[in-house]
Amino acid sequence: MRPRIGITSWHRSDPDKLERWEAVRDTYTGAIRAAGGLPIILPIADGDPGAIDGYLAAVDGLLFTGGEDIAPAYYGEARDERCQEPDPERDLFEIHLARAAVERRVPTLGICRGLQVINVAAGGTLYQDIACRPDTRAYHSASPANRGRPIHAVRLVPGSRLCAIMGVAESQVTSTHHQFVKDLAPGFRVGAESVEDGIVEGIEGPGQSFLVGVQWHPERMYKERAEHLALFRALVEAAENARAS
């Protein structure tokens, strides 16, 4: 059986707010399938410990997807006007899911917001907007027409897990974020940085079987660039090893 990778979803509503869906872009599911895994979409379940236990029992690994800003209250700050309106249900669910996954050593990959969820859940903080950090430029957020195209470069830290997985010293990436890591969670280390301004682009939890987050969107580039597909293959391989053990 292919390793089962749980993928977090997000809320979508129709214009009249009469119905709501839990959605996942097919780039995420496609990347997991291309890497040899079986994608399992996880509906949002607030902080229900029973649901979280059930989800973690049903999957071999986790992929935290991109999306809205996390409520700053989770890292001890008041909400800045530049911070988007959060989704309280999604925040509550993903923070609890991430904490449970780290505690149980479930192989986990976080992408964009997913990196931020992992960092915050483990005790780190975020810049609420690009402008909050001096000398940081707005090129980190691609226009809708350019999503999927390389817009800046990241440097993989020598000796890091990310560097070993991707097998390159630098990579061209696409990203669509305006928030990023301020204080790294205790016990974590930086795995990648932006070449142009040095912001944290990748994090990893030492001592875990696989706990990695990237600020860019490899699921939009895995078909064209082997180093981005390698991230998903590493997650699937770690999930398969975890299931076997």
N, C-alpha and C positions, 0 to 999 in steps of 0.2 A: 504493500500500500504506500502511495506517495505521502511524504510528510505533510501534515495538515497545518496550514498557516492561517491563524485567525487575523482578520483585517478589520480594523475599527472603521465604523461608518459615521456619517454626519447627517444632520437634519436638513431636509429641503421642503419648502412649502410652495403651494400654488399662489398666484398673485392675490387671491381673495382670502388666503389663510384658512380655507375650508378643509384642506387635507394636508397631511404632512407625510413625508417619506424618510426612510433611512437609506442613504445612498453611498455608493463607492464608485469612483471612476474606474473604467475598465483598464486604464494603464496600470493600476496597482495589481489587479487580478491577473492581467496579462503577463506582468513581470514575474509574478510568482509561478505561473504555469510554465513560462519560458525557462525558469530556473529549476524545474522539476518538482515543484510543490503543488499541493492541492489547496486553492484559496477557499477559505471559509469566512463569510461576512458575519461580523458580530453586531447585532442590534444593540443600541444604547440601553443600558440597564441601571442608570443612576449609580448609587453606591451599594447596590444590593449584593451582600456577600455571597448569598446562595447562587445568584446568577454568575458572579465572577468565578466562584469555585467550579461551577458547571462548565463555563467557557474554558477555563484552564485545563480541566480534565478532558475536554473534547479536542484540544489542539496540541500540536507539538512545538509550535513557535508562534510569535506575534509580530504583526506589522502595524505600527501606529502611523496613521496617515496625516496629511496636511489639513489645513482648515483655519478656523477662526482663532482669534487671540484668546489666550487663557486669562481668566479673571485674575487680576493682580493680587487679590486678597490671598490667593494660594501661596504667594511668596512675600506676603507682608507689606504690600504697598497699596496706596489709594490709586484708583483708576485715573490715569491721565486722559485728557480729552482726545488725544491722538490714538488711544487704544480702542479697538473695535468693541462693539457690544458683544459680550461673551454668550455662549450657550451653556447655561448652568447645568443642565442635565448631562451634556457631553463632558464638561469639565469634571464633574463629580465622578462619573463613571470611569473616565480614562485615568484620572489621578489614582483612584483606588485600584484599577486594573494594573497600572504600571507598578505600584508599590507591591502588589501581590506577585507580579511576575518577577520582579527583582528578588524578592524574598525567596521565591521558589526556584530561582535560577532558570526560568523559562527563556530560551533563546529569543531575543527581541531586537528588532530594527525599528528605529523611529525616523520619520522623514518630515522635515520642515517643522510644523507644529508638533509632530511626533517626537522630534529631538527635544523640543521645549517641554513637552509633557514629562518626558523621562527626567530631564534635569530638575524641573520644579518638584516632581513627586519625590525625588531623592534629596531635596533640600537646597537646590540652587535657585538663582533668580534670573530675571530677564530685563533687558532694556525694552521699554514699552514702545519705542519708535526709533527709527534710524537716526533722527535728529538728536536723540538723547546722548549720543556718544560723539565727541568731537572727532573731526576728520574721517567720518564715515559717509560714504556717498550713496545715493539712491539707486545705483545701478543693480543692486541686489534684487530688485523687483522688475521682472520682465513684463513688457506690455502683453496683452492677450494675444496679439498677432505673433509675438516672438516666443511664446511659451513652448518649450521643447527645443529651442535653439540655444547654443552656448552663448552666454552673455558675460561671463567673467571666469577667472581662473582660481583654483584652490590648490594649496600646497599640502601634500600629505606629510605629516610629521614622521621623520625617519625613526624606525623602531616601533611605530604604532601598529595596532591591529589593522587599522584602515589602510595604511601603507602596504602592509603585507597582503591584504585581500585584493586591493585594486592593482597592485603591481606596477605603479607609476609614481614618479616624484611629484608631478602636477597633473591636473586634469581641468579641462574646460567644462563648465557646468551651467545649468539653467536654474534660476531660483525666482521665487515670487513672495518674498517675505519682507516685513518692515520691523520685525522684532528678532532678537537673538540673545544669546547667553551673555549675562553680565557676570554673575558669580557662578562658577562651576560647582556642582554638587559635591559634597565631601566624598573622597575616594575615587572620583572620576578623573580622567585626564583628557587633554585635547588631542584629537587625532588628525585634525585638518584645520587650516586657517585660510582666509581669503588672502590672495597674493597682494591685492591692491591696498587693503586697509587693515589687514590682520585680525578681522573679527573671527570668532570661533565658528568654524564650519562643520566640525565633526567632533563627537565626544565618544568615549568608550569607558565602560566600567571594568577595571582590572579585577581578575579573580572570578569573573562570570564566564559561563560557557560561551555566551555570545550576547553582548549588550552594547549596541552601537547606535548612534544617532547621527544623521547628516542633515545639514540645513538646506541643502539643495534638493532637486527633484530627479533622482536617478530613474524613476519609473517613466519619465518622459524622454529618456535618452538611451535606455538599455538596448534598443534595437540597432542603434548606430555605433555605440561605443562599448567595447567589451568590458572596460573597467567598471562601468555602471551595472551591467548584468552580473558581474562578479559579486557585488554586494548581496544581491538576492540569492545567488547560488551559495554564498557563505551562510546566509540565514537558513536556507533549506538544508544544507549539509549539517549545520549545528542542530537543527530540529530533528533530523534523522538520527544523529548520534545520541541525542537526549532520549529519544524514544527507545532506542536499542538498549540504553543503559538503565 
